[in-house]
Amino acid sequence: MQGTLTILGSGTSTGVPTLGCQCEVCTSSDPQDQRLRPSVWLSFGGHEVVIDTTPDFRQQALRAGIPALDAVLITHSHADHIMGLDDVRPFNFGRPEPLPVYCNAGTLDDLRRVFRYVFEATYTASAIPRINAQVINAPVSLFGARFEPLPVLHGSLPVLGYRFGNNAYVTDFSTIPEATLKRLRGLDVLILDALRVRPHPTHSNLENSLRLVEQLRPRQAYFTHIAHELPHAATNAKLPAGVALAHDGLRVAIEI
């Protein structure tokens, strides 16, 4: 079925502009240099799914016009990917069942710790998110679309990318195992972490992500989780055909 992928945020953990920074990108007047924390929204068949609930999730959902929410997929439990989870509460209003949330086992443990009040049935002080958090370790069907978890490593931390249809979203990685690489070859749309030019111990940099694109040969590749070292227009001008930096608000038609 036809769907739309929207980049809710394309920035790194600090966002861009970065607090206290006066660099060229952080002071840029180009709106595409303004990057909230990394997340995407998938809309298909009358259903709405987001990957990661960043600290900016409320702002992102308002800006993008997300009308409802039917499921959340989480890549990992770092703050820039989960700290907006409480903001799913308004999407609980009017729906009788809890919101399904999918993640790996380590992330679920961290969610239970960080959002303890959500998982404690005795907490009644105020409204809390009603979620059904569960481990995903095999493909699941959500509203007629197949979502496949793709294990990668963020330094030594196990992280999940996700494949949906002939498309995939893989943020926060430094290493992609061979089994996952096989599931990323020849996609229509591939979204990859590309933090900056310089190497980083837990993220893919621009050079490494370009090598992966050459190896995997997607029809279109977008880079995300971008730090303030990469100016949008100047970087895009140097990228090969079929590769571009993502930007907040980018919408891509996909088959899912």
KEKE-3310 file (N, C-alpha, C; in steps of 0.2 Angstrom, whole numbers, plus 5000, padded with zeros to 4 digits):
npx = (5004:5002:5011:5017:5032:5038:5051:5053:5063:5080:5091:5106:5109:5110:5102:5100:5100:5114:5115:5123:5132:5140:5143:5144:5133:5124:5120:5114:5103:5096:5082:5083:5094:5091:5088:5078:5078:5081:5069:5055:5040:5027:5014:5001:4988:4978:4983:4995:5011:5025:5043:5053:5051:5056:5064:5058:5046:5032:5032:5036:5026:5015:5020:5021:5008:5002:4989:4984:4989:4995:5004:5021:5038:5053:5070:5081:5086:5092:5092:5088:5080:5069:5063:5052:5041:5031:5022:5014:5002:4990:4986:4981:4968:4951:4954:4951:4960:4977:4992:5002:5019:5035:5051:5068:5074:5083:5080:5067:5068:5075:5065:5055:5062:5065:5053:5045:5033:5024:5022:5018:5004:4998:5000:4991:4991:4990:4985:4992:5003:4995:5001:5006:5020:5031:5043:5051:5057:5056:5049:5034:5017:5009:4994:4992:5005:5022:5034:5051:5063:5079:5095:5108:5124:5128:5141:5145:5132:5117:5106:5090:5087:5074:5065:5053:5042:5050:5059:5070:5075:5088:5096:5109:5121:5136:5142:5136:5129:5133:5121:5111:5115:5112:5098:5096:5100:5097:5086:5071:5070:5082:5087:5100:5111:5122:5133:5143:5158:5171:5177:5168:5166:5154:5145:5140:5150:5150:5158:5159:5145:5142:5150:5143:5131:5135:5138:5126:5117:5104:5088:5086:5094:5095:5103:5103:5102:5111:5124:5130:5141:5139:5134:5118:5115:5128:5133:5125:5127:5139:5136:5133:5122:5106:5108:5106:5106:5094:5081:5072:5054:5054:5046:5042:5036:5031:5031:5023)
npy = (4994:5012:5024:5037:5044:5054:5065:5068:5073:5077:5079:5078:5072:5083:5092:5104:5122:5120:5121:5136:5137:5146:5143:5141:5134:5133:5146:5148:5154:5146:5136:5122:5119:5118:5107:5095:5082:5065:5056:5048:5048:5037:5036:5027:5018:5024:5024:5027:5028:5030:5031:5031:5042:5057:5070:5081:5077:5081:5094:5091:5083:5092:5101:5093:5089:5077:5066:5056:5041:5025:5016:5013:5012:5009:5013:5012:5016:5028:5045:5055:5048:5043:5051:5058:5050:5051:5061:5054:5053:5062:5055:5044:5047:5043:5031:5014:5004:5001:5009:5001:4998:4995:4987:4982:4970:4975:4989:4989:4986:4997:5007:5003:5007:5021:5026:5023:5025:5024:5010:5006:5000:5005:5019:5034:5047:5056:5058:5045:5039:5026:5012:4997:4989:4979:4966:4966:4954:4948:4949:4959:4961:4976:4984:4979:4981:4975:4975:4974:4971:4976:4972:4982:4989:5002:5008:4998:4995:4986:4990:4994:4995:4997:4989:4992:4987:4990:4998:5007:5012:5017:5022:5029:5020:5011:5000:4988:4972:4958:4950:4959:4969:4961:4962:4975:4978:4985:4993:5004:5016:5021:5026:5033:5034:5048:5056:5066:5073:5069:5054:5044:5036:5029:5032:5032:5040:5053:5048:5034:5031:5034:5025:5014:5016:5015:5001:4995:5000:5008:5014:5028:5037:5044:5054:5055:5060:5071:5081:5098:5100:5098:5108:5111:5114:5116:5103:5094:5098:5092:5079:5062:5058:5053:5053:5061:5074:5072:5082:5091:5089:5084:5075:5059:5049:5032:5014:5003)
npz = (5000:4998:5006:5017:5022:5035:5040:5056:5064:5062:5068:5079:5096:5104:5096:5083:5081:5092:5110:5116:5106:5092:5079:5061:5056:5067:5068:5056:5044:5036:5036:5035:5041:5054:5066:5074:5087:5082:5073:5065:5056:5050:5039:5033:5025:5033:5045:5059:5063:5073:5074:5087:5101:5104:5115:5109:5104:5106:5100:5087:5083:5083:5074:5062:5061:5065:5066:5074:5084:5082:5084:5091:5088:5095:5094:5103:5120:5123:5129:5119:5111:5118:5127:5125:5127:5137:5131:5122:5128:5125:5113:5118:5122:5119:5113:5116:5119:5125:5119:5107:5110:5103:5105:5109:5121:5130:5129:5134:5147:5152:5149:5158:5170:5168:5166:5177:5183:5173:5172:5183:5191:5202:5202:5203:5203:5192:5175:5165:5152:5142:5138:5129:5131:5122:5118:5103:5092:5080:5064:5063:5060:5057:5055:5042:5037:5035:5048:5051:5063:5064:5069:5075:5080:5091:5095:5108:5111:5109:5096:5087:5070:5058:5045:5033:5022:5006:5012:5024:5041:5049:5062:5073:5073:5073:5069:5057:5057:5046:5043:5045:5035:5023:5023:5020:5007:4990:4992:4991:4998:5010:5025:5034:5048:5049:5056:5056:5048:5053:5061:5073:5089:5091:5081:5064:5052:5039:5028:5030:5029:5016:5009:5013:5006:4993:4993:4997:4988:4987:4980:4984:4996:5012:5024:5042:5059:5061:5065:5070:5062:5049:5036:5028:5014:5008:5011:5004:4991:4988:4988:4980:4966:4971:4984:4999:5013:5025:5031:5043:5042:5029:5017:5011:4998:5000:4997:5006)
capx = (5000:5005:5012:5021:5037:5040:5056:5051:5069:5085:5097:5109:5106:5109:5098:5104:5106:5116:5115:5129:5136:5139:5146:5141:5127:5120:5118:5112:5096:5093:5078:5085:5100:5088:5086:5076:5081:5080:5063:5051:5032:5025:5007:4999:4981:4974:4986:5000:5017:5032:5049:5056:5048:5061:5062:5055:5040:5026:5033:5037:5019:5011:5022:5019:5001:5001:4982:4983:4995:4993:5010:5027:5044:5059:5077:5085:5084:5095:5087:5086:5075:5063:5061:5045:5036:5025:5018:5009:4995:4984:4984:4977:4961:4947:4955:4950:4966:4984:4996:5008:5026:5039:5058:5072:5073:5087:5076:5061:5071:5076:5059:5052:5066:5065:5046:5042:5026:5019:5022:5016:4997:4996:5001:4985:4991:4987:4985:4999:5002:4993:5005:5008:5027:5033:5049:5051:5063:5055:5044:5027:5012:5005:4989:4993:5012:5027:5039:5056:5068:5086:5100:5114:5127:5129:5146:5143:5125:5112:5101:5086:5084:5068:5063:5046:5041:5056:5062:5072:5077:5094:5100:5113:5125:5143:5143:5130:5131:5132:5114:5107:5117:5108:5091:5097:5102:5093:5080:5069:5072:5086:5089:5106:5115:5128:5134:5148:5164:5176:5175:5165:5166:5148:5140:5143:5151:5148:5162:5156:5138:5143:5152:5137:5126:5138:5138:5119:5113:5096:5086:5087:5097:5095:5107:5100:5106:5116:5127:5131:5147:5137:5129:5114:5115:5134:5135:5121:5130:5144:5134:5132:5115:5103:5110:5105:5105:5087:5079:5065:5049:5055:5041:5044:5031:5034:5027:5024)
capy = (5000:5018:5028:5043:5044:5061:5066:5073:5077:5075:5081:5073:5072:5090:5096:5110:5124:5117:5126:5139:5137:5151:5141:5143:5130:5134:5153:5148:5156:5141:5132:5115:5118:5118:5100:5092:5076:5061:5052:5048:5046:5033:5036:5022:5015:5027:5022:5032:5024:5034:5027:5035:5048:5061:5075:5086:5074:5086:5100:5088:5080:5098:5104:5089:5088:5070:5066:5051:5037:5018:5011:5017:5008:5012:5010:5011:5019:5034:5050:5058:5044:5040:5055:5061:5045:5054:5065:5050:5053:5064:5050:5038:5049:5041:5024:5010:5000:5004:5010:4996:5000:4989:4988:4976:4968:4980:4995:4988:4986:5004:5010:5001:5010:5028:5028:5018:5027:5021:5003:5004:5001:5009:5026:5037:5054:5060:5054:5043:5035:5019:5008:4990:4989:4972:4965:4964:4950:4945:4954:4959:4965:4981:4987:4977:4982:4971:4979:4970:4973:4975:4973:4985:4991:5009:5007:4991:4995:4984:4995:4991:4998:4994:4989:4992:4987:4990:5004:5005:5017:5014:5027:5027:5014:5011:4993:4984:4965:4955:4948:4965:4971:4958:4965:4982:4979:4986:4996:5010:5022:5019:5032:5030:5039:5051:5061:5072:5071:5066:5048:5045:5030:5026:5034:5032:5047:5054:5044:5027:5030:5034:5018:5009:5017:5012:4994:4993:5003:5009:5019:5034:5037:5050:5054:5058:5061:5076:5086:5105:5101:5098:5113:5107:5115:5114:5096:5091:5100:5088:5072:5060:5057:5048:5053:5068:5075:5073:5088:5091:5090:5080:5069:5054:5044:5025:5008:4999)
capz = (5000:4998:5012:5017:5028:5036:5045:5062:5067:5058:5071:5084:5102:5106:5092:5080:5084:5099:5115:5118:5100:5088:5073:5055:5056:5073:5067:5050:5043:5032:5040:5034:5046:5061:5067:5081:5088:5076:5073:5058:5056:5044:5038:5028:5026:5038:5052:5060:5067:5074:5076:5093:5104:5106:5119:5105:5101:5106:5095:5081:5081:5081:5067:5056:5060:5066:5068:5079:5084:5082:5087:5092:5087:5098:5092:5109:5126:5124:5130:5113:5107:5122:5133:5124:5128:5141:5127:5119:5132:5121:5108:5121:5123:5114:5111:5122:5120:5126:5113:5107:5109:5102:5107:5111:5128:5134:5129:5138:5154:5153:5149:5165:5175:5167:5166:5182:5185:5168:5172:5190:5191:5208:5201:5201:5204:5186:5169:5162:5145:5143:5133:5129:5128:5121:5114:5096:5090:5074:5060:5065:5055:5060:5051:5036:5034:5039:5051:5053:5067:5061:5074:5073:5086:5093:5100:5110:5113:5103:5094:5082:5064:5056:5038:5032:5014:5003:5015:5031:5045:5053:5065:5079:5073:5071:5065:5055:5056:5039:5042:5044:5028:5018:5023:5018:5000:4985:4995:4988:5003:5015:5030:5038:5053:5046:5061:5054:5044:5057:5064:5080:5091:5091:5076:5057:5049:5032:5023:5031:5026:5009:5008:5014:5001:4987:4994:4997:4982:4987:4975:4987:5003:5016:5030:5048:5066:5059:5070:5068:5058:5042:5034:5024:5007:5006:5011:4999:4984:4987:4988:4974:4965:4975:4991:5002:5020:5027:5035:5047:5038:5023:5016:5005:4996:5000:4996:5013)
cpx = (5004:5005:5016:5026:5039:5046:5054:5057:5075:5092:5100:5106:5105:5104:5103:5099:5108:5117:5122:5134:5135:5142:5141:5134:5122:5117:5115:5105:5092:5089:5080:5091:5097:5085:5084:5079:5078:5073:5059:5044:5031:5017:5005:4992:4977:4977:4993:5005:5023:5037:5053:5052:5053:5059:5058:5048:5034:5026:5033:5030:5014:5013:5020:5012:4999:4994:4980:4989:4992:4998:5016:5033:5049:5065:5081:5083:5088:5090:5084:5081:5069:5060:5054:5040:5030:5020:5014:5002:4989:4981:4980:4970:4957:4948:4955:4956:4972:4987:5001:5014:5031:5047:5061:5072:5077:5083:5070:5063:5072:5070:5055:5056:5064:5057:5042:5035:5021:5018:5019:5008:4994:4997:4994:4985:4989:4987:4992:4997:5000:4996:5005:5015:5028:5039:5048:5057:5062:5050:5037:5023:5008:5001:4990:5000:5016:5032:5044:5061:5075:5091:5106:5118:5129:5135:5146:5136:5121:5107:5097:5085:5078:5067:5056:5045:5048:5060:5065:5075:5082:5098:5104:5116:5132:5145:5136:5132:5129:5124:5110:5109:5113:5101:5091:5098:5096:5086:5077:5071:5076:5089:5094:5108:5121:5130:5137:5153:5169:5173:5172:5165:5160:5143:5144:5144:5149:5152:5160:5149:5138:5145:5147:5132:5129:5138:5131:5115:5106:5095:5087:5089:5097:5099:5103:5105:5112:5118:5128:5137:5145:5132:5125:5115:5122:5136:5131:5124:5136:5142:5132:5124:5112:5104:5109:5104:5097:5087:5072:5060:5049:5050:5042:5038:5034:5029:5028:5020)
cpy = (5006:5021:5034:5043:5052:5061:5071:5077:5073:5076:5076:5074:5078:5094:5101:5115:5120:5122:5129:5139:5142:5149:5142:5140:5132:5142:5154:5151:5151:5137:5125:5114:5118:5111:5098:5085:5070:5056:5053:5046:5043:5033:5032:5019:5018:5026:5026:5028:5029:5029:5032:5041:5052:5066:5081:5083:5078:5091:5097:5085:5086:5100:5100:5088:5080:5069:5061:5046:5030:5014:5016:5011:5012:5009:5008:5016:5026:5040:5054:5054:5041:5045:5059:5056:5047:5058:5061:5051:5056:5059:5044:5040:5046:5034:5020:5006:5003:5004:5005:5000:4994:4991:4982:4975:4973:4987:4995:4989:4993:5008:5009:5005:5018:5030:5023:5019:5025:5014:5001:5005:5005:5017:5029:5044:5059:5055:5052:5039:5028:5016:5001:4989:4981:4972:4963:4960:4947:4950:4953:4963:4970:4985:4985:4978:4978:4976:4974:4973:4971:4977:4976:4987:4998:5009:4999:4990:4992:4989:4992:4997:4995:4995:4988:4992:4986:4996:5003:5012:5014:5020:5025:5021:5016:5005:4990:4977:4963:4953:4954:4968:4968:4960:4972:4983:4980:4989:5002:5016:5019:5026:5029:5036:5041:5057:5067:5069:5067:5059:5049:5038:5026:5027:5033:5039:5047:5049:5037:5026:5030:5028:5013:5010:5014:5004:4992:4995:5004:5014:5026:5033:5044:5049:5058:5058:5065:5081:5093:5106:5101:5103:5109:5108:5114:5107:5093:5092:5095:5080:5069:5059:5052:5048:5061:5068:5075:5080:5088:5093:5087:5075:5066:5049:5037:5020:5004:4993)
cpz = (5000:5005:5012:5023:5029:5042:5050:5064:5063:5062:5076:5091:5105:5102:5089:5079:5091:5104:5116:5112:5095:5081:5067:5054:5061:5072:5060:5049:5038:5037:5040:5039:5053:5062:5074:5081:5083:5077:5066:5060:5049:5044:5032:5030:5031:5045:5052:5065:5067:5076:5081:5095:5107:5111:5115:5102:5101:5100:5088:5079:5079:5075:5061:5055:5061:5069:5074:5079:5086:5085:5087:5092:5090:5096:5098:5114:5127:5125:5124:5109:5111:5126:5131:5124:5132:5136:5122:5122:5128:5116:5111:5122:5117:5111:5117:5124:5121:5119:5113:5106:5108:5102:5108:5119:5133:5135:5134:5145:5156:5153:5156:5170:5174:5168:5171:5183:5180:5169:5179:5190:5197:5207:5199:5202:5198:5181:5167:5156:5147:5137:5134:5126:5128:5117:5107:5094:5083:5070:5063:5060:5059:5054:5044:5033:5039:5041:5053:5057:5064:5066:5071:5080:5086:5098:5102:5112:5107:5102:5088:5076:5062:5048:5038:5024:5012:5006:5022:5034:5050:5056:5071:5078:5071:5067:5063:5053:5049:5038:5041:5037:5023:5018:5021:5010:4995:4987:4991:4992:5009:5019:5035:5043:5049:5050:5059:5049:5048:5060:5071:5082:5091:5086:5069:5055:5042:5027:5024:5028:5019:5006:5008:5008:4994:4987:4993:4991:4982:4982:4977:4994:5006:5022:5036:5054:5064:5064:5066:5063:5051:5040:5028:5017:5005:5006:5005:4992:4983:4986:4981:4972:4969:4982:4994:5010:5020:5030:5038:5042:5031:5023:5010:5004:4996:4999:5002:5013)
residu = (MET:GLN:GLY:THR:LEU:THR:ILE:LEU:GLY:SER:GLY:THR:SER:THR:GLY:VAL:PRO:THR:LEU:GLY:CYS:GLN:CYS:GLU:VAL:CYS:THR:SER:SER:ASP:PRO:GLN:ASP:GLN:ARG:LEU:ARG:PRO:SER:VAL:TRP:LEU:SER:PHE:GLY:GLY:HIS:GLU:VAL:VAL:ILE:ASP:THR:THR:PRO:ASP:PHE:ARG:GLN:GLN:ALA:LEU:ARG:ALA:GLY:ILE:PRO:ALA:LEU:ASP:ALA:VAL:LEU:ILE:THR:HIS:SER:HIS:ALA:ASP:HIS:ILE:MET:GLY:LEU:ASP:ASP:VAL:ARG:PRO:PHE:ASN:PHE:GLY:ARG:PRO:GLU:PRO:LEU:PRO:VAL:TYR:CYS:ASN:ALA:GLY:THR:LEU:ASP:ASP:LEU:ARG:ARG:VAL:PHE:ARG:TYR:VAL:PHE:GLU:ALA:THR:TYR:THR:ALA:SER:ALA:ILE:PRO:ARG:ILE:ASN:ALA:GLN:VAL:ILE:ASN:ALA:PRO:VAL:SER:LEU:PHE:GLY:ALA:ARG:PHE:GLU:PRO:LEU:PRO:VAL:LEU:HIS:GLY:SER:LEU:PRO:VAL:LEU:GLY:TYR:ARG:PHE:GLY:ASN:ASN:ALA:TYR:VAL:THR:ASP:PHE:SER:THR:ILE:PRO:GLU:ALA:THR:LEU:LYS:ARG:LEU:ARG:GLY:LEU:ASP:VAL:LEU:ILE:LEU:ASP:ALA:LEU:ARG:VAL:ARG:PRO:HIS:PRO:THR:HIS:SER:ASN:LEU:GLU:ASN:SER:LEU:ARG:LEU:VAL:GLU:GLN:LEU:ARG:PRO:ARG:GLN:ALA:TYR:PHE:THR:HIS:ILE:ALA:HIS:GLU:LEU:PRO:HIS:ALA:ALA:THR:ASN:ALA:LYS:LEU:PRO:ALA:GLY:VAL:ALA:LEU:ALA:HIS:ASP:GLY:LEU:ARG:VAL:ALA:ILE:GLU:ILE)
# end
